[in-house]
Amino acid sequence: MARGARVIRAFPGRLGNALARLGAVTAFALAPAACAQECVRTGAWVAPDAQGYKELSLGEVLERAARRPVVLLGELHEQPEHHRWQLHTMAALHARRSDMVLGFEMFPRRVQTVLDRWVAGELSEAEFLKQSDWAQVWGFETAQYLPLFHFARMNRIPMLALNVERSLIREIGRKGFDALPDGVREGVGRPQAAGSEYLRELHAVYREHGADSKNAPMDDPGFQRFVEGQLMWDRAMAEAISGARARYPDRQVVAVMGRGHTGPGAVPLQLRALGVSDTMVLLPWDRGAQCAGLKPGIADAVFGVEAQRPGPARAGRPLLGVVLEAVEGGGVRIQRVSEGSVAAQAGLQAGDIVITIAGRQVWNTSDVVEAVARQAPGTWLPLRVRRADAELDILAKFPPQPS
């Protein structure tokens, strides 16, 4: 991502935000400052089970992981400490078992050849990010992910694009799985049906996203399509992992993905349906997270980390403070505005559709990313947005460069 703004969920608004929220609510919701219990010490591995929280040594975790064909490393995308943990865990796993494939939720299948060229050393960072459509498809801070990609390149570990096009997930969320012909599903098969617990989790998230869904029952057609989109997303990544196992039968697949996909009813369920039953799930666990969320089955082991807010912009690189999604036909919709951000102070609101920025037409999220990246500290950025039936001109003022 151009380092101007932490924008863009990789996939459609409601579904993308739901996954982020599902991952946060089920495991990482912050407790009050005076937490009565610390279930996972920072720097410690813990295995949650019915008897409580059992600490494990790193050696025990690695020994168990080395025997598994697939290891999932979860994350909250905007948590820098989670990506640092992923890198250290990835390196430890590689030291124990070097025959590895690294899968990433961040890339759709169409850019697989770009990943291959990156690992082969044929592309610079800038070429890799541009050709993989990072700003358009994913867009979270590149500095958090590049160490993972460099680790793969340094060790010539194959990188695997796990995802499908966001337009496919969006269409299923709107029309349902059966409404899409086989030819546009990117080869993804019918997902395994969701279990009751996963349905309850998704239903709780769905009801929090908009007035039209807050009272929706479980059999609401909109919710059913929402679930189908979610299952399709899980299935697509599971099929990519299963395919890698078939292509590299002697290699372990280590996959990096959002916390919302690592639960027992998500990608692991779809993997079991594909015959990959011995998956290991490892998660970072934020210090201060509610211990009630550390339930048996949430992961094989969790590692205690210091919770961090996303870091400030690099020197000379401003942040707008919004999460965006592309709108068909042009423009981008603001999904969320960060409290206290430049966007919030300018009066931008969730639901606004950005039409122009710095006098230029906005066609997709990368237009906003690039415009913000060009913005100098202490200057004003003009935007035109559509809000309800009106068009508004808004000036976003970026703070001066700190001394």
Backbone torsions as a table, in degrees:
resi	resn	phi	psi	omega
1	MET	NA	135.4	168.3
2	ALA	-56.1	137.3	-165.5
3	ARG	-78.8	24.5	-177.0
4	GLY	-83.4	-32.0	-174.7
5	ALA	-153.9	144.6	174.7
6	ARG	-89.8	82.7	-176.0
7	VAL	-121.9	169.4	170.3
8	ILE	79.9	112.0	162.9
9	ARG	-84.5	145.8	-171.2
10	ALA	-70.3	-21.8	-175.3
11	PHE	-133.7	174.4	-165.2
12	PRO	-54.3	153.1	-167.2
13	GLY	-49.4	-63.2	-175.0
14	ARG	-62.1	-46.1	-177.9
15	LEU	-67.6	-43.5	179.9
16	GLY	-62.8	-46.4	178.6
17	ASN	-65.0	-35.3	179.6
18	ALA	-61.5	-42.4	-179.9
19	LEU	-65.2	-42.2	178.1
20	ALA	-61.1	-41.9	-178.2
21	ARG	-70.6	-39.6	179.0
22	LEU	-59.1	-43.9	178.8
23	GLY	-63.8	-38.5	-177.6
24	ALA	-75.3	-44.3	-174.1
25	VAL	-69.2	-40.2	-174.1
26	THR	-76.5	-18.8	-176.1
27	ALA	-137.0	-28.6	-167.6
28	PHE	-121.2	16.8	177.8
29	ALA	-62.6	129.1	-175.1
30	LEU	-74.9	136.5	175.9
31	ALA	-82.5	168.7	173.5
32	PRO	-56.7	160.8	-173.9
33	ALA	-55.4	-38.9	179.3
34	ALA	-91.9	82.3	-179.0
35	CYS	-74.3	126.7	-175.0
36	ALA	-71.6	-18.9	-174.6
37	GLN	-145.6	138.1	173.1
38	GLU	-111.4	103.2	-174.2
39	CYS	-83.2	-22.6	180.0
40	VAL	-133.7	114.0	177.7
41	ARG	-70.9	144.7	174.2
42	THR	-59.2	128.6	-179.6
43	GLY	88.1	3.9	-178.3
44	ALA	-114.1	146.9	171.6
45	TRP	-93.5	137.6	179.5
46	VAL	-135.5	137.0	174.2
47	ALA	-104.6	113.1	178.2
48	PRO	-77.0	130.2	175.4
49	ASP	-144.9	-178.7	-175.2
50	ALA	-63.8	-22.4	-178.7
51	GLN	-88.6	-7.3	179.8
52	GLY	132.7	-141.4	-174.8
53	TYR	-118.6	108.9	-177.1
54	LYS	-100.2	120.2	177.5
55	GLU	-72.7	141.4	178.5
56	LEU	-122.3	151.4	172.2
57	SER	-80.8	159.9	175.9
58	LEU	-58.2	-40.0	179.4
59	GLY	-59.9	-40.5	178.7
60	GLU	-64.2	-43.0	179.7
61	VAL	-63.0	-46.1	-178.0
62	LEU	-66.9	-36.9	178.5
63	GLU	-62.9	-43.4	178.4
64	ARG	-66.7	-42.6	-177.4
65	ALA	-65.2	-35.8	-176.9
66	ALA	-61.9	-23.2	-178.7
67	ARG	-89.3	-5.7	-175.9
68	ARG	-95.2	140.9	178.2
69	PRO	-73.5	-27.3	-176.8
70	VAL	-136.1	134.4	174.1
71	VAL	-126.3	126.3	177.2
72	LEU	-101.6	128.2	176.5
73	LEU	-108.6	109.1	-176.8
74	GLY	-83.0	169.9	-179.4
75	GLU	-163.0	157.9	155.7
76	LEU	-100.2	123.7	-165.3
77	HIS	-57.3	-33.9	-173.8
78	GLU	-93.3	6.7	-179.0
79	GLN	-94.4	105.7	-178.9
80	PRO	-56.9	-37.0	-177.1
81	GLU	-66.3	-29.4	178.0
82	HIS	-64.9	-38.7	-179.6
83	HIS	-73.4	-33.0	174.2
84	ARG	-64.7	-42.9	177.4
85	TRP	-61.3	-42.2	179.5
86	GLN	-59.3	-43.3	-179.2
87	LEU	-63.2	-46.5	-179.8
88	HIS	-64.0	-41.3	-179.8
89	THR	-67.4	-42.0	177.8
90	MET	-59.0	-44.1	-180.0
91	ALA	-65.6	-39.6	179.0
92	ALA	-65.9	-41.2	177.8
93	LEU	-63.9	-40.3	-179.5
94	HIS	-66.6	-35.4	178.0
95	ALA	-65.5	-31.6	179.6
96	ARG	-83.9	-35.4	-176.9
97	ARG	-146.8	98.1	-171.1
98	SER	-80.1	-14.2	178.6
99	ASP	-80.2	89.5	-166.2
100	MET	-133.2	150.7	166.8
101	VAL	-124.4	137.4	-179.5
102	LEU	-109.5	118.9	178.0
103	GLY	-102.5	146.4	-177.0
104	PHE	-134.9	126.1	174.1
105	GLU	-61.0	-24.4	-168.3
106	MET	-69.8	-12.4	-173.6
107	PHE	-121.8	133.8	171.9
108	PRO	-78.4	159.8	-173.9
109	ARG	-59.9	-29.6	-175.6
110	ARG	-63.9	-16.9	-179.4
111	VAL	-101.6	17.8	-178.4
112	GLN	-57.5	-40.1	-179.8
113	THR	-65.0	-29.7	176.9
114	VAL	-66.9	-42.3	177.0
115	LEU	-61.9	-41.0	178.9
116	ASP	-61.3	-42.5	-179.4
117	ARG	-68.9	-35.6	177.3
118	TRP	-62.9	-48.5	-179.1
119	VAL	-62.4	-34.2	-179.9
120	ALA	-75.5	-5.1	178.6
121	GLY	83.1	19.6	-175.0
122	GLU	-92.7	-9.6	-175.5
123	LEU	-125.1	145.6	170.2
124	SER	-78.1	169.3	176.1
125	GLU	-55.5	-48.9	-177.0
126	ALA	-61.5	-42.6	178.7
127	GLU	-64.5	-41.6	-179.8
128	PHE	-61.9	-48.2	-178.0
129	LEU	-66.3	-38.1	179.4
130	LYS	-69.4	-48.0	-175.6
131	GLN	-71.5	-24.2	176.7
132	SER	-87.9	2.2	179.4
133	ASP	57.8	40.2	-175.3
134	TRP	-55.9	-49.6	-175.8
135	ALA	-63.5	-34.3	-178.0
136	GLN	-82.4	-40.8	-172.2
137	VAL	-86.9	-42.0	-174.9
138	TRP	-117.8	-71.4	168.5
139	GLY	87.9	-6.4	174.5
140	PHE	-70.2	165.1	-172.0
141	GLU	-52.9	120.1	-176.8
142	THR	-62.6	-33.1	-176.5
143	ALA	-60.9	-25.5	-179.9
144	GLN	-77.9	-28.7	-174.5
145	TYR	-100.4	-28.0	-175.1
146	LEU	-56.9	-37.1	176.9
147	PRO	-58.2	-33.6	177.2
148	LEU	-67.0	-42.7	-178.8
149	PHE	-69.5	-36.6	177.4
150	HIS	-68.1	-34.1	176.9
151	PHE	-60.9	-44.4	178.0
152	ALA	-62.2	-44.3	-178.2
153	ARG	-66.1	-44.4	-178.0
154	MET	-60.0	-37.4	-176.7
155	ASN	-100.4	6.3	-179.9
156	ARG	52.3	45.2	176.8
157	ILE	-91.2	126.1	178.7
158	PRO	-56.4	134.8	174.7
159	MET	-102.9	139.4	-174.4
160	LEU	-120.2	125.5	174.6
161	ALA	-80.1	112.7	-172.8
162	LEU	-87.0	-20.6	-164.4
163	ASN	-98.7	176.6	174.9
164	VAL	-119.2	175.3	-179.7
165	GLU	-65.5	141.5	179.9
166	ARG	-63.3	-30.2	179.5
167	SER	-62.1	-31.7	178.8
168	LEU	-67.3	-46.3	178.4
169	ILE	-63.8	-38.8	179.7
170	ARG	-62.5	-44.4	-178.2
171	GLU	-64.9	-39.2	177.5
172	ILE	-66.0	-39.6	177.2
173	GLY	-62.5	-27.5	-179.4
174	ARG	-89.6	-40.1	-169.7
175	LYS	-112.6	-20.7	-175.3
176	GLY	97.0	157.4	-174.9
177	PHE	-61.7	-45.2	-173.6
178	ASP	-70.5	-17.6	-179.2
179	ALA	-76.9	-14.1	-178.8
180	LEU	-98.1	127.3	177.6
181	PRO	-66.0	156.0	-177.9
182	ASP	-54.9	-34.6	-174.5
183	GLY	-65.9	-18.0	-178.3
184	VAL	-106.8	4.5	-177.9
185	ARG	-90.7	8.1	179.3
186	GLU	56.5	31.1	177.0
187	GLY	79.7	2.6	-177.7
188	VAL	-77.5	131.1	-178.6
189	GLY	-84.4	178.4	-179.5
190	ARG	-67.8	128.8	-178.0
191	PRO	-71.0	156.5	168.6
192	GLN	-64.6	139.4	-179.2
193	ALA	-61.4	147.4	-179.2
194	ALA	-72.5	144.6	173.9
195	GLY	-76.8	167.8	-174.7
196	SER	-63.9	-39.1	-178.2
197	GLU	-67.9	-42.0	178.2
198	TYR	-63.4	-40.7	177.6
199	LEU	-61.2	-41.3	179.1
200	ARG	-64.5	-40.9	178.6
201	GLU	-63.2	-46.5	-179.7
202	LEU	-66.0	-36.3	-180.0
203	HIS	-64.9	-40.9	178.7
204	ALA	-62.2	-40.6	178.8
205	VAL	-68.1	-44.6	-178.1
206	TYR	-58.7	-40.9	-176.6
207	ARG	-69.8	-16.2	179.7
208	GLU	-91.0	-0.4	-173.4
209	HIS	-114.9	76.2	172.2
210	GLY	108.4	149.3	-177.6
211	ALA	-64.2	-28.6	-178.1
212	ASP	-75.4	-9.4	-176.0
213	SER	-122.5	-6.5	-172.0
214	LYS	-68.4	-23.2	178.0
215	ASN	-110.7	15.1	-175.6
216	ALA	-70.0	132.2	175.6
217	PRO	-77.1	172.8	-178.3
218	MET	-62.9	-29.1	-178.0
219	ASP	-93.1	11.2	177.7
220	ASP	-61.7	130.7	-178.4
221	PRO	-58.0	-37.0	178.2
222	GLY	-63.4	-40.8	177.9
223	PHE	-67.1	-39.1	179.3
224	GLN	-61.9	-39.7	176.9
225	ARG	-67.8	-37.9	176.5
226	PHE	-58.3	-45.5	178.8
227	VAL	-63.8	-42.2	179.6
228	GLU	-61.1	-39.4	176.8
229	GLY	-63.7	-42.0	178.9
230	GLN	-63.5	-46.0	-179.4
231	LEU	-64.6	-36.7	177.3
232	MET	-62.0	-40.7	179.3
233	TRP	-62.6	-48.0	178.1
234	ASP	-62.0	-43.4	-177.5
235	ARG	-63.7	-41.4	-179.1
236	ALA	-58.6	-44.9	-179.2
237	MET	-70.9	-36.7	177.7
238	ALA	-63.9	-40.3	179.2
239	GLU	-66.4	-37.4	177.3
240	ALA	-63.8	-41.2	178.3
241	ILE	-66.3	-45.4	179.0
242	SER	-61.7	-39.6	177.9
243	GLY	-63.8	-37.7	177.4
244	ALA	-66.2	-36.4	177.4
245	ARG	-63.0	-39.0	178.7
246	ALA	-70.5	-35.8	-177.9
247	ARG	-77.2	-34.3	179.9
248	TYR	-124.5	71.7	-171.6
249	PRO	-62.3	-22.2	-178.8
250	ASP	-96.1	1.1	-177.0
251	ARG	-104.7	148.9	173.2
252	GLN	-87.7	136.6	176.7
253	VAL	-98.3	119.2	175.5
254	VAL	-109.6	117.6	-172.3
255	ALA	-115.6	132.7	179.4
256	VAL	-101.8	123.9	-178.0
257	MET	-157.3	165.5	179.2
258	GLY	-64.9	150.9	-178.2
259	ARG	-55.7	-31.6	-179.5
260	GLY	-65.8	-17.0	-179.5
261	HIS	-97.0	-8.3	-172.5
262	THR	-95.7	-8.4	-179.0
263	GLY	-63.0	161.0	-175.5
264	PRO	-60.0	-25.3	179.6
265	GLY	-91.5	0.9	-174.6
266	ALA	-102.9	-120.8	-178.0
267	VAL	-58.6	-41.5	178.0
268	PRO	-57.9	-37.4	177.3
269	LEU	-63.6	-45.5	-179.6
270	GLN	-66.4	-33.8	175.9
271	LEU	-64.8	-42.1	178.1
272	ARG	-60.8	-39.2	178.6
273	ALA	-64.6	-23.2	179.0
274	LEU	-95.2	4.7	177.0
275	GLY	92.4	8.2	177.2
276	VAL	-106.1	95.7	-168.8
277	SER	-102.4	-15.3	-171.7
278	ASP	-105.1	54.9	-179.0
279	THR	-85.2	139.9	175.8
280	MET	-108.3	134.5	178.7
281	VAL	-114.3	124.3	176.4
282	LEU	-120.2	136.3	-177.1
283	LEU	-132.2	149.5	165.6
284	PRO	-80.2	146.9	-179.3
285	TRP	-126.1	114.4	-175.7
286	ASP	-68.3	135.3	174.1
287	ARG	-60.4	128.8	-178.0
288	GLY	94.6	-5.1	176.4
289	ALA	-67.2	148.9	-176.9
290	GLN	-64.9	126.9	-178.4
291	CYS	-64.9	-24.5	178.8
292	ALA	-61.3	-23.7	179.3
293	GLY	-78.5	-11.9	-178.5
294	LEU	-87.1	75.5	-174.4
295	LYS	-96.4	153.3	172.8
296	PRO	-56.5	135.6	179.6
297	GLY	95.9	-15.3	-179.2
298	ILE	-67.2	-31.7	178.2
299	ALA	-166.7	160.3	173.1
300	ASP	-72.3	-33.3	177.1
301	ALA	-159.6	150.0	175.6
302	VAL	-125.8	154.6	-178.3
303	PHE	-121.7	128.2	-177.3
304	GLY	-73.0	125.6	177.9
305	VAL	-128.8	161.8	175.0
306	GLU	-79.7	123.4	177.8
307	ALA	-66.0	136.5	179.5
308	GLN	-134.8	143.5	169.1
309	ARG	-78.7	154.4	176.1
310	PRO	-54.0	137.6	-175.5
311	GLY	-68.5	165.1	178.2
312	PRO	-70.0	166.3	177.7
313	ALA	-63.0	151.7	175.5
314	ARG	-65.2	162.6	-179.4
315	ALA	-53.7	127.7	178.8
316	GLY	79.7	-0.9	-177.8
317	ARG	-115.7	109.4	-176.2
318	PRO	-81.9	163.8	173.5
319	LEU	-121.1	134.2	176.1
320	LEU	-81.5	-40.6	176.4
321	GLY	91.0	43.6	178.7
322	VAL	-135.4	159.4	169.0
323	VAL	-115.7	131.7	-171.5
324	LEU	-122.0	160.0	166.8
325	GLU	-138.5	146.6	179.1
326	ALA	-69.8	149.4	177.3
327	VAL	-113.6	132.3	-179.9
328	GLU	-60.4	134.3	-178.6
329	GLY	92.3	-2.5	177.9
330	GLY	113.3	153.5	-176.4
331	GLY	89.5	165.0	176.7
332	VAL	-133.9	143.4	-179.5
333	ARG	-97.6	136.7	175.5
334	ILE	-81.7	117.0	178.4
335	GLN	-83.5	-40.5	-174.9
336	ARG	-150.8	143.3	176.4
337	VAL	-116.6	125.1	-179.2
338	SER	-71.7	137.0	-179.8
339	GLU	-61.4	133.1	177.9
340	GLY	76.7	4.8	-176.9
341	SER	-79.9	171.5	174.2
342	VAL	-57.2	-42.4	-180.0
343	ALA	-62.4	-44.1	-179.9
344	ALA	-63.3	-42.9	-179.5
345	GLN	-67.2	-27.3	178.4
346	ALA	-80.4	-13.3	-179.9
347	GLY	95.0	10.0	174.0
348	LEU	-67.0	146.5	-175.4
349	GLN	-131.5	153.6	172.6
350	ALA	-59.4	134.7	-177.6
351	GLY	100.8	-21.0	175.6
352	ASP	-61.5	142.7	174.6
353	ILE	-109.7	118.8	-179.0
354	VAL	-79.2	120.9	-177.1
355	ILE	-97.7	-46.0	177.0
356	THR	-134.8	155.1	175.6
357	ILE	-143.6	129.7	-176.3
358	ALA	53.8	36.0	177.2
359	GLY	79.4	3.0	-178.3
360	ARG	-111.3	144.9	178.2
361	GLN	-63.1	138.4	177.1
362	VAL	-100.3	120.3	178.5
363	TRP	-107.2	-31.3	-179.3
364	ASN	-153.2	176.7	-174.4
365	THR	-63.1	-31.7	-178.9
366	SER	-65.2	-26.6	176.2
367	ASP	-61.9	-39.5	178.8
368	VAL	-71.2	-44.4	179.2
369	VAL	-55.1	-48.9	-175.6
370	GLU	-68.9	-37.2	179.0
371	ALA	-64.6	-42.7	179.8
372	VAL	-68.1	-37.1	179.8
373	ALA	-63.1	-29.8	179.8
374	ARG	-80.3	-13.1	-172.7
375	GLN	-72.7	130.3	178.6
376	ALA	-84.2	149.0	176.1
377	PRO	-58.5	143.7	177.0
378	GLY	78.6	15.0	-179.0
379	THR	-117.5	171.8	-177.5
380	TRP	-107.4	140.5	178.8
381	LEU	-118.8	113.9	179.6
382	PRO	-81.4	136.4	175.6
383	LEU	-132.0	145.9	168.9
384	ARG	-113.7	128.5	-177.8
385	VAL	-126.6	153.3	172.2
386	ARG	-101.3	124.0	178.7
387	ARG	-127.7	115.2	-173.0
388	ALA	57.6	-120.3	-177.8
389	ASP	-103.0	8.6	-176.1
390	ALA	-114.7	154.1	171.9
391	GLU	-108.7	131.9	-175.5
392	LEU	-122.5	141.5	172.3
393	ASP	-97.7	126.5	-175.6
394	ILE	-128.0	139.4	175.4
395	LEU	-109.4	122.3	177.0
396	ALA	-100.8	120.7	-178.7
397	LYS	-98.0	122.9	178.2
398	PHE	-91.5	139.3	-176.7
399	PRO	-67.0	156.6	176.5
400	PRO	-66.9	159.2	179.1
401	GLN	-63.7	126.3	177.4
402	PRO	-60.7	145.9	179.5
403	SER	-77.5	NA	NA
